[in-house]
Amino acid sequence: MVGSPERIAIMSDVHGNLTALEAVLADIEARGITRIFNLGDLVGKGPRSAEVVDRCRQVCEVVVQGNWDADVASGRKATSATLWHQSQLGPERNHYLANLPGSVDCMFGAHPARFYHASQVSPFNRVYETASREVHRQMFANTDFTGHGTPPVLVGYGDIHTPYMVSFEGHTLFNAGSVGNSLDVPLACYCIIDVGQDTAAGWSLSFVRVPYDIEAELQIAQQSGMPHYDYYASELRTAVYRGITKKQKAKRT
């Protein structure tokens, strides 16, 4: 169990976009926040996965494993993209990614919280905002993947690159959005959770949007020779996943 924080930044899905990450870290520092949780997918898609891993290891108190982290580190998906990113990382960083925890529990005052990348099932099981209430309810369940600690009343995750928050039955579920590959507006996104000093006090959650130099990031990406540059450029500029609309995404849940 991680100790009780007073103020914490929650970020996810940096995806090798060091330009966006540095902009978010500057915003976090300007707000006086020193504790950062990272909900996975440090690598892939963007050109500087190695630098992102190194930076996150420096500044993040907690990092959980995302689906790209697992795929790139293991090489189980031997695509041109995963193999390129794996080669950029080198053996030590790949070992680090392969051994990240899948889920982390902590206490926000008297409120048990849980953080993972995609769902209570695995980092590969995707859940959208448009999923049914029952699917959202199951996100709070103990599983062999999450462990069998105190059931949480607050769950935060990443993976879908689109922030939202929903509360029901005394539980709150939120998605932290994406730092490096936002798919709702072309700005980096992260969350801040504020917790009262008193353990019985409540907490608040806010979403933060941070502008960054997308064209500078894309220039670096193009020069790197990374796979799927055109997809990456389109997604960063338009915040649309390879032309797929939100309505089409909803049909996949």
N, C-alpha and C positions, 0 to 999 in steps of 0.2 A: 504493500500500500504506500502511495506517495503522500507526503504530509499535506496539511491544510494550507492552501495559498490564500493571500489577501487579494492579489490582482494577478491575472494571468492572461497572456496572449495565446490564442489557439490558431495555428496555421495548418494548411494542408496543401498537397498537390503543387509543389514548387516546379516539378518536372524540368529540372535542368535550366531553369530561367533565372540566372544569377542577377540580371538587371532588376527584375521584379522583386526578388528576394531582398536585395540590398535596399530597395526603396521601402519595403515593408519593415525591415529591421531598423532603418532610420526613423520611421514613424513610431515604432514601438519604443525606441530609445528616447525620442522627444517627449513621449508621454510618461517617462519614468518607470516603465515596466521592465522588470528584470527576469521574469519567469516566462518561459515559452514552451508550449507543448506543440509537437509536430505530428500530424495525423497521417503521415506517410505519402508515398509517391514523390520522393525526393528527386528521382531520376527519370530519364526517358523523355521523349518528345523534343526537349530543348537541347542546346549544344554543349552546356557546361555542367553536366551531371557531376563530374568529379569535384569541381569547385563548390557546387551546392552541397554535396555530402560533407566536405571539409568544413564549410561555414556552419552548417546545421549542427555538426558535432561540437563546434565551438560554443554555440549560443543556446541550443535547445536542451532543456532539462530532461525532457522525455521525447522519444521518437518511436512511433510504432511503424510496423511494416505495411507498405501498400502493395497493390497487385503488381505494379511496374517494378518496385524494388525486388519483390520475390522472383518475378520472371527474368529480369535482367541478371540478378545475382546467380540464379540457378542455371540459366541457359536452357530451361525446359521448353521455352518457346523460341526455337532457333530461327527467328525471322531476321531479315537484314537490319531492322531497327534495333532489336534487343541485342544482337551480337555486336553492332557498332557501339552502342552505349556501354556494353560490358567491357569492350576493349579499351574504351576511354577511362574506365574506372580503375582497372588494375586489380590484382588478386586481393589486396588488403581491404579495399573499400567494398568489393563484392562480398567478402567474408563478413564484414560489418553488416551489410544490408541483409544477408541471408540469416543472420542471427538476431535481428530485431524482434522485439515482442509483438504479438498480434493485437494485444489488448492491454489496457492499463486502467486500474481502479484508483480512485482517490476520494478524499472527503473535501467538500466545499462547506466549511462550517460543520453543521450537523447533517448535511445532505450528501449521500453517497453518489458518486459520479463515475462514469465509465467512458473511455475513449478508445476507438478503434478506427480502422480505415474505411470499411465498407458496410459491414453488418456483424451481427453476433455469430454468424455462420463461418465466415472467412473473409479475407481481403478481396475475394473474387465475386462475392455475392452482392450484386448491385441493388440498391433500394432508392427510389426516387421520392420526391415530395408527394407525387400523385399516387403513391401506393395506398392500399387500403388501410383502414384503421387497425385491422388485425395484424397486418405486416409491420406497421409502426409499433404496435404493442409488443410484438415479439423481439424488437430491437433491445428491449430491457431484460430479456430472459438470460439466465445463466446457461451456458453451454460448455462443452468440453473446450471450445475455442477460447471463450472468455475466462474460463475458470468459474468456480462456484463460491465466490465471495458474497458480500452483502449485495443484494439486488439493487441496482441504481435507480434513482429517481430523475437523474439527468444523464443523458447520453449525447455525446458529440462525435461526429464522424466526418469523413471527406468523400473522396472518390467521384462524386457526380459533378463537381466543379460549379455547383449552383447553390448559393446559401439560402437557407430558410430556417424557420423555427416553428414548432407546433407543440402545444400543451394540451394534455388530456389526462383525466383521472389522477391528478396529482403528479404527473410525469411530464418532463420537457425533453423533446428531441430536437437537435439542431444540426445543421450542416455548416461547416466552416467555410465553404466555398473553395476557391483556388487562388493561390498566390501567383502562379506562373502560367495558368492556362484557363482563365475564367471563361465560363460559357453562358453568361447572361449579360454582362456589360464588359467592355474591354478595359478593365481596371483590376489591379491586384486586390484581393479580398482576404481579410482575416477577421477574427473575433476577439473581443475582450470580455472576460468574466471578472466582475468585481464581487468580492465576498466581504461581508461585515466582519469586524474584529471579534464580535461575540459569536461563539459557535452556534448559538440559536438564531442568529440573524439570517436574513435571506441573502439572495445574490441577484445580480443583474447581468444581462448579456447584451452586448452591442456588436453590430457589424461595422467594419471599417473598410472603406474603399480608398485605394492609394494609386494615384497616377504614376506611371513610369514611362521611360523612353522606349516604346515598342519598336520604333524603326532602328534604334541603336542595337537592340537585342537581335533583330532580324538580320542586320548587317553581319553581326558576329556569327549567327546561325548559318547564313549563306556561305560565308568564308570557311566555315568548319568542314563543309562537305557532308554534313549530316544527312541521313535518309529522310525522305518525306518533308523536305523543306517547304514545299508549296502548301501542304496541309497545315503545317505549323504557322506559316505566315498568314494564311487565311483565318485560322482560329484566333490568333492574337489580335488581328485587326478587326474582326467582325464579332468575336465571341460566339460563333456558331460552330458546332462540331461537324466539320466536314460536310456542311450543308444540311445536316439533319435538324429539323425543327423541334421545338419543345413538344408539340403534339405527337410527332413521330416517336420521340423518346418515351412519352407516357405510355404508348402502346406496348413498349417492351417490358413494362413492369408486371 
